[in-house]
Amino acid sequence: MNALSFFMAIGPWQIAIIVMVVLLLFGGKKIPELMRGLGSGIKEFKDASREDDKLDEKKD
């Protein structure tokens, strides 16, 4: 089972259950903070990978 077929197997009920569990665990006020932190982490990762690509191009 590859990753694509795994995500295709997740239906709307499973997504709703996951959202409810996240709401119960973290509360409504913490979720925007968590998403903001996740977004900034992804942005930093992309920036770092771009810098690494630029360094590789300069070496060639």
N, C-alpha and C positions, 0 to 999 in steps of 0.2 A: 504494500500500500504506500504510494508516494504521497508527498505533502499536498499536492493539488487535489487528489481524490479524498484526502482527509478533510480539507476545508469544504469540499463540495458536499460532504456527508453531514455537515453541521447545518441544521435547519433553524427556522425562526424560533421554535420553542427552546432549543438549546441556547441560542443567543440571549433570549429573554431571561432564562434561568441564570446565566452567567452575569448578566447586568444586575439582576436582583441580588445575587451573592456579593458582587462588588459594592453595591449600595449599602448592603447590610454591614459589610466589613469596614468600609472606610467612611461612610456617611456622605451626605450630599455636599458638604462644604469642603471636604478634602479632595474630591475628585478633580475639580479644576486645577488645584495645585499639583496633583499627580500628573495630569495631562500636560501642564506647562513644563514640568520637570522632564517628562518624557520627550516633549518636543525640542527642548533645548539640548538634551542629550543627543538626539538624532541629528540636530543641526551641527553640533560640535563634531560628531563622528563623520558627517559628510565633509565638513571643512578640513578635517585632518586627512581624510582620504584624498581630497583634491590636492592638498599640499604634498602628500606622498607621491601622487601622480606627476606633479610638476617637478619634483626632485628626480624622479626616474627619467623624465624627458631630458633634463639637463645633463644627466650622466651619459646619455646616448649620444 
